[in-house]
Amino acid sequence: MGLVIPFDEKSSESGLERLAALVAQDMNRVNQTILARTGSDVAMIPEVAKHLISSGGKRLRPMLTLAAAGLSGYRGEGHVKLAAAVEFMHTATLLHDDVVDQSDMRRGKLAARMLWGNEASVLVGDFLLGQAFRMMVEVGSLACLDVLSVAATVIAEGEVMQLSAAKDTQTTEDAYLAVIRAKTAELFAAACEVGPTVATRPKAEIEACRAYGMNLGIAFQLIDDALDYGGQSAKLGKNVGDDFREGKITLPVVLSFRRGSESERAFWKRALEEGQSAEGDLENALALMKKHRALEDTVERARHYGAMARDALGIFNDSPWKKALLDAVDFCIGRAH
């Protein structure tokens, strides 16, 4: 069961077609690098890593790294390893997230932890982080190493922040945004920032790419939050309502709780804080979100951050790279069609 969320932007994968075409040649090299770097004499490591890496992710973050390098006029080779490092960081966080969240599914397939166990998932995630940092060092840019190592720290802080706020219905919108800024948007920001950094572009351009990535990442996560209650299982790669069943406090819950009556807040506390689920709870949650326009307003906030991402690129001259990055914003906002 899901609610229909109204969107204005064009739907589907089309928003990424321009970006994918521009980076296609470099992405082939990134994918080759990823496959090579998952190799290990320890048989379980490539098995676990390739299970997730080959499971149909869009590779959006490494594509952003390549596009930001293209936007910056970079002519070297380092962007390929940096893009692969970004994808390894992302994959490692997914492996760790599924253990922390006790998730059963990932991208429509059984989560790695369900096949190999929690311990293997965590340790293979650590292996991928190690490989990511090896590639950063090989690029030879201390500035890029700084960007991505800071990102790794901030992402870990975001994970702990989320853990601290778990099942807390008193979570404010500002507190929740702080979590997703660290946990999700930081890697988008770093992925975009290393492009102009490796190209040694001026500070203003580096900051503009970082702002683009940060705001895009926040918009991306907010749409994910709305999709968990208003999307379709086939598109999500997981079941609608998984966030609710896992007791996650996301923005639609925050808005519904704040706007609700005393009895409605008691429902959220029982279902999420106390974990006392009952028949029909998800349907009730969806009804309350519809009543208080929580999904629509979550999407509106995503559009706001998407607009800021677009504005951040204003300092760059028009080019195919800039157009592709602007298209990526439309794709992120329009995914629920």
Secondary structure as a PSIPRED ss2 file (coil, helix, strand):
# PSIPRED VFORMAT (PSIPRED V4.0)

   1 M C   1.000  0.000  0.000
   2 G C   1.000  0.000  0.000
   3 L C   1.000  0.000  0.000
   4 V C   1.000  0.000  0.000
   5 I C   1.000  0.000  0.000
   6 P C   1.000  0.000  0.000
   7 F C   1.000  0.000  0.000
   8 D C   1.000  0.000  0.000
   9 E C   1.000  0.000  0.000
  10 K C   1.000  0.000  0.000
  11 S C   1.000  0.000  0.000
  12 S C   1.000  0.000  0.000
  13 E H   0.000  1.000  0.000
  14 S H   0.000  1.000  0.000
  15 G H   0.000  1.000  0.000
  16 L H   0.000  1.000  0.000
  17 E H   0.000  1.000  0.000
  18 R H   0.000  1.000  0.000
  19 L H   0.000  1.000  0.000
  20 A H   0.000  1.000  0.000
  21 A H   0.000  1.000  0.000
  22 L H   0.000  1.000  0.000
  23 V H   0.000  1.000  0.000
  24 A H   0.000  1.000  0.000
  25 Q H   0.000  1.000  0.000
  26 D H   0.000  1.000  0.000
  27 M H   0.000  1.000  0.000
  28 N H   0.000  1.000  0.000
  29 R H   0.000  1.000  0.000
  30 V H   0.000  1.000  0.000
  31 N H   0.000  1.000  0.000
  32 Q H   0.000  1.000  0.000
  33 T H   0.000  1.000  0.000
  34 I H   0.000  1.000  0.000
  35 L H   0.000  1.000  0.000
  36 A H   0.000  1.000  0.000
  37 R H   0.000  1.000  0.000
  38 T C   1.000  0.000  0.000
  39 G C   1.000  0.000  0.000
  40 S C   1.000  0.000  0.000
  41 D C   1.000  0.000  0.000
  42 V C   1.000  0.000  0.000
  43 A C   1.000  0.000  0.000
  44 M H   0.000  1.000  0.000
  45 I H   0.000  1.000  0.000
  46 P H   0.000  1.000  0.000
  47 E H   0.000  1.000  0.000
  48 V H   0.000  1.000  0.000
  49 A H   0.000  1.000  0.000
  50 K H   0.000  1.000  0.000
  51 H H   0.000  1.000  0.000
  52 L H   0.000  1.000  0.000
  53 I H   0.000  1.000  0.000
  54 S C   1.000  0.000  0.000
  55 S C   1.000  0.000  0.000
  56 G C   1.000  0.000  0.000
  57 G C   1.000  0.000  0.000
  58 K C   1.000  0.000  0.000
  59 R C   1.000  0.000  0.000
  60 L H   0.000  1.000  0.000
  61 R H   0.000  1.000  0.000
  62 P H   0.000  1.000  0.000
  63 M H   0.000  1.000  0.000
  64 L H   0.000  1.000  0.000
  65 T H   0.000  1.000  0.000
  66 L H   0.000  1.000  0.000
  67 A H   0.000  1.000  0.000
  68 A H   0.000  1.000  0.000
  69 A H   0.000  1.000  0.000
  70 G H   0.000  1.000  0.000
  71 L H   0.000  1.000  0.000
  72 S C   1.000  0.000  0.000
  73 G C   1.000  0.000  0.000
  74 Y C   1.000  0.000  0.000
  75 R C   1.000  0.000  0.000
  76 G C   1.000  0.000  0.000
  77 E C   1.000  0.000  0.000
  78 G H   0.000  1.000  0.000
  79 H H   0.000  1.000  0.000
  80 V H   0.000  1.000  0.000
  81 K H   0.000  1.000  0.000
  82 L H   0.000  1.000  0.000
  83 A H   0.000  1.000  0.000
  84 A H   0.000  1.000  0.000
  85 A H   0.000  1.000  0.000
  86 V H   0.000  1.000  0.000
  87 E H   0.000  1.000  0.000
  88 F H   0.000  1.000  0.000
  89 M H   0.000  1.000  0.000
  90 H H   0.000  1.000  0.000
  91 T H   0.000  1.000  0.000
  92 A H   0.000  1.000  0.000
  93 T H   0.000  1.000  0.000
  94 L H   0.000  1.000  0.000
  95 L H   0.000  1.000  0.000
  96 H H   0.000  1.000  0.000
  97 D H   0.000  1.000  0.000
  98 D H   0.000  1.000  0.000
  99 V H   0.000  1.000  0.000
 100 V H   0.000  1.000  0.000
 101 D H   0.000  1.000  0.000
 102 Q C   1.000  0.000  0.000
 103 S C   1.000  0.000  0.000
 104 D C   1.000  0.000  0.000
 105 M E   0.000  0.000  1.000
 106 R E   0.000  0.000  1.000
 107 R C   1.000  0.000  0.000
 108 G C   1.000  0.000  0.000
 109 K E   0.000  0.000  1.000
 110 L E   0.000  0.000  1.000
 111 A C   1.000  0.000  0.000
 112 A H   0.000  1.000  0.000
 113 R H   0.000  1.000  0.000
 114 M H   0.000  1.000  0.000
 115 L H   0.000  1.000  0.000
 116 W H   0.000  1.000  0.000
 117 G C   1.000  0.000  0.000
 118 N H   0.000  1.000  0.000
 119 E H   0.000  1.000  0.000
 120 A H   0.000  1.000  0.000
 121 S H   0.000  1.000  0.000
 122 V H   0.000  1.000  0.000
 123 L H   0.000  1.000  0.000
 124 V H   0.000  1.000  0.000
 125 G H   0.000  1.000  0.000
 126 D H   0.000  1.000  0.000
 127 F H   0.000  1.000  0.000
 128 L H   0.000  1.000  0.000
 129 L H   0.000  1.000  0.000
 130 G H   0.000  1.000  0.000
 131 Q H   0.000  1.000  0.000
 132 A H   0.000  1.000  0.000
 133 F H   0.000  1.000  0.000
 134 R H   0.000  1.000  0.000
 135 M H   0.000  1.000  0.000
 136 M H   0.000  1.000  0.000
 137 V H   0.000  1.000  0.000
 138 E H   0.000  1.000  0.000
 139 V H   0.000  1.000  0.000
 140 G C   1.000  0.000  0.000
 141 S C   1.000  0.000  0.000
 142 L H   0.000  1.000  0.000
 143 A H   0.000  1.000  0.000
 144 C H   0.000  1.000  0.000
 145 L H   0.000  1.000  0.000
 146 D H   0.000  1.000  0.000
 147 V H   0.000  1.000  0.000
 148 L H   0.000  1.000  0.000
 149 S H   0.000  1.000  0.000
 150 V H   0.000  1.000  0.000
 151 A H   0.000  1.000  0.000
 152 A H   0.000  1.000  0.000
 153 T H   0.000  1.000  0.000
 154 V H   0.000  1.000  0.000
 155 I H   0.000  1.000  0.000
 156 A H   0.000  1.000  0.000
 157 E H   0.000  1.000  0.000
 158 G H   0.000  1.000  0.000
 159 E H   0.000  1.000  0.000
 160 V H   0.000  1.000  0.000
 161 M H   0.000  1.000  0.000
 162 Q H   0.000  1.000  0.000
 163 L H   0.000  1.000  0.000
 164 S H   0.000  1.000  0.000
 165 A H   0.000  1.000  0.000
 166 A C   1.000  0.000  0.000
 167 K C   1.000  0.000  0.000
 168 D C   1.000  0.000  0.000
 169 T C   1.000  0.000  0.000
 170 Q C   1.000  0.000  0.000
 171 T C   1.000  0.000  0.000
 172 T C   1.000  0.000  0.000
 173 E H   0.000  1.000  0.000
 174 D H   0.000  1.000  0.000
 175 A H   0.000  1.000  0.000
 176 Y H   0.000  1.000  0.000
 177 L H   0.000  1.000  0.000
 178 A H   0.000  1.000  0.000
 179 V H   0.000  1.000  0.000
 180 I H   0.000  1.000  0.000
 181 R H   0.000  1.000  0.000
 182 A H   0.000  1.000  0.000
 183 K H   0.000  1.000  0.000
 184 T H   0.000  1.000  0.000
 185 A H   0.000  1.000  0.000
 186 E H   0.000  1.000  0.000
 187 L H   0.000  1.000  0.000
 188 F H   0.000  1.000  0.000
 189 A H   0.000  1.000  0.000
 190 A H   0.000  1.000  0.000
 191 A H   0.000  1.000  0.000
 192 C H   0.000  1.000  0.000
 193 E H   0.000  1.000  0.000
 194 V H   0.000  1.000  0.000
 195 G H   0.000  1.000  0.000
 196 P H   0.000  1.000  0.000
 197 T H   0.000  1.000  0.000
 198 V H   0.000  1.000  0.000
 199 A C   1.000  0.000  0.000
 200 T C   1.000  0.000  0.000
 201 R C   1.000  0.000  0.000
 202 P C   1.000  0.000  0.000
 203 K H   0.000  1.000  0.000
 204 A H   0.000  1.000  0.000
 205 E H   0.000  1.000  0.000
 206 I H   0.000  1.000  0.000
 207 E H   0.000  1.000  0.000
 208 A H   0.000  1.000  0.000
 209 C H   0.000  1.000  0.000
 210 R H   0.000  1.000  0.000
 211 A H   0.000  1.000  0.000
 212 Y H   0.000  1.000  0.000
 213 G H   0.000  1.000  0.000
 214 M H   0.000  1.000  0.000
 215 N H   0.000  1.000  0.000
 216 L H   0.000  1.000  0.000
 217 G H   0.000  1.000  0.000
 218 I H   0.000  1.000  0.000
 219 A H   0.000  1.000  0.000
 220 F H   0.000  1.000  0.000
 221 Q H   0.000  1.000  0.000
 222 L H   0.000  1.000  0.000
 223 I H   0.000  1.000  0.000
 224 D H   0.000  1.000  0.000
 225 D H   0.000  1.000  0.000
 226 A H   0.000  1.000  0.000
 227 L H   0.000  1.000  0.000
 228 D H   0.000  1.000  0.000
 229 Y H   0.000  1.000  0.000
 230 G H   0.000  1.000  0.000
 231 G C   1.000  0.000  0.000
 232 Q C   1.000  0.000  0.000
 233 S H   0.000  1.000  0.000
 234 A H   0.000  1.000  0.000
 235 K H   0.000  1.000  0.000
 236 L H   0.000  1.000  0.000
 237 G C   1.000  0.000  0.000
 238 K C   1.000  0.000  0.000
 239 N C   1.000  0.000  0.000
 240 V C   1.000  0.000  0.000
 241 G C   1.000  0.000  0.000
 242 D H   0.000  1.000  0.000
 243 D H   0.000  1.000  0.000
 244 F H   0.000  1.000  0.000
 245 R H   0.000  1.000  0.000
 246 E C   1.000  0.000  0.000
 247 G C   1.000  0.000  0.000
 248 K C   1.000  0.000  0.000
 249 I C   1.000  0.000  0.000
 250 T C   1.000  0.000  0.000
 251 L H   0.000  1.000  0.000
 252 P H   0.000  1.000  0.000
 253 V H   0.000  1.000  0.000
 254 V H   0.000  1.000  0.000
 255 L H   0.000  1.000  0.000
 256 S H   0.000  1.000  0.000
 257 F H   0.000  1.000  0.000
 258 R H   0.000  1.000  0.000
 259 R H   0.000  1.000  0.000
 260 G C   1.000  0.000  0.000
 261 S C   1.000  0.000  0.000
 262 E H   0.000  1.000  0.000
 263 S H   0.000  1.000  0.000
 264 E H   0.000  1.000  0.000
 265 R H   0.000  1.000  0.000
 266 A H   0.000  1.000  0.000
 267 F H   0.000  1.000  0.000
 268 W H   0.000  1.000  0.000
 269 K H   0.000  1.000  0.000
 270 R H   0.000  1.000  0.000
 271 A H   0.000  1.000  0.000
 272 L H   0.000  1.000  0.000
 273 E H   0.000  1.000  0.000
 274 E C   1.000  0.000  0.000
 275 G C   1.000  0.000  0.000
 276 Q C   1.000  0.000  0.000
 277 S C   1.000  0.000  0.000
 278 A C   1.000  0.000  0.000
 279 E C   1.000  0.000  0.000
 280 G C   1.000  0.000  0.000
 281 D H   0.000  1.000  0.000
 282 L H   0.000  1.000  0.000
 283 E H   0.000  1.000  0.000
 284 N H   0.000  1.000  0.000
 285 A H   0.000  1.000  0.000
 286 L H   0.000  1.000  0.000
 287 A H   0.000  1.000  0.000
 288 L H   0.000  1.000  0.000
 289 M H   0.000  1.000  0.000
 290 K H   0.000  1.000  0.000
 291 K H   0.000  1.000  0.000
 292 H C   1.000  0.000  0.000
 293 R C   1.000  0.000  0.000
 294 A H   0.000  1.000  0.000
 295 L H   0.000  1.000  0.000
 296 E H   0.000  1.000  0.000
 297 D H   0.000  1.000  0.000
 298 T H   0.000  1.000  0.000
 299 V H   0.000  1.000  0.000
 300 E H   0.000  1.000  0.000
 301 R H   0.000  1.000  0.000
 302 A H   0.000  1.000  0.000
 303 R H   0.000  1.000  0.000
 304 H H   0.000  1.000  0.000
 305 Y H   0.000  1.000  0.000
 306 G H   0.000  1.000  0.000
 307 A H   0.000  1.000  0.000
 308 M H   0.000  1.000  0.000
 309 A H   0.000  1.000  0.000
 310 R H   0.000  1.000  0.000
 311 D H   0.000  1.000  0.000
 312 A H   0.000  1.000  0.000
 313 L H   0.000  1.000  0.000
 314 G H   0.000  1.000  0.000
 315 I H   0.000  1.000  0.000
 316 F C   1.000  0.000  0.000
 317 N C   1.000  0.000  0.000
 318 D C   1.000  0.000  0.000
 319 S C   1.000  0.000  0.000
 320 P H   0.000  1.000  0.000
 321 W H   0.000  1.000  0.000
 322 K H   0.000  1.000  0.000
 323 K H   0.000  1.000  0.000
 324 A H   0.000  1.000  0.000
 325 L H   0.000  1.000  0.000
 326 L H   0.000  1.000  0.000
 327 D H   0.000  1.000  0.000
 328 A H   0.000  1.000  0.000
 329 V H   0.000  1.000  0.000
 330 D H   0.000  1.000  0.000
 331 F H   0.000  1.000  0.000
 332 C H   0.000  1.000  0.000
 333 I H   0.000  1.000  0.000
 334 G C   1.000  0.000  0.000
 335 R C   1.000  0.000  0.000
 336 A C   1.000  0.000  0.000
 337 H C   1.000  0.000  0.000
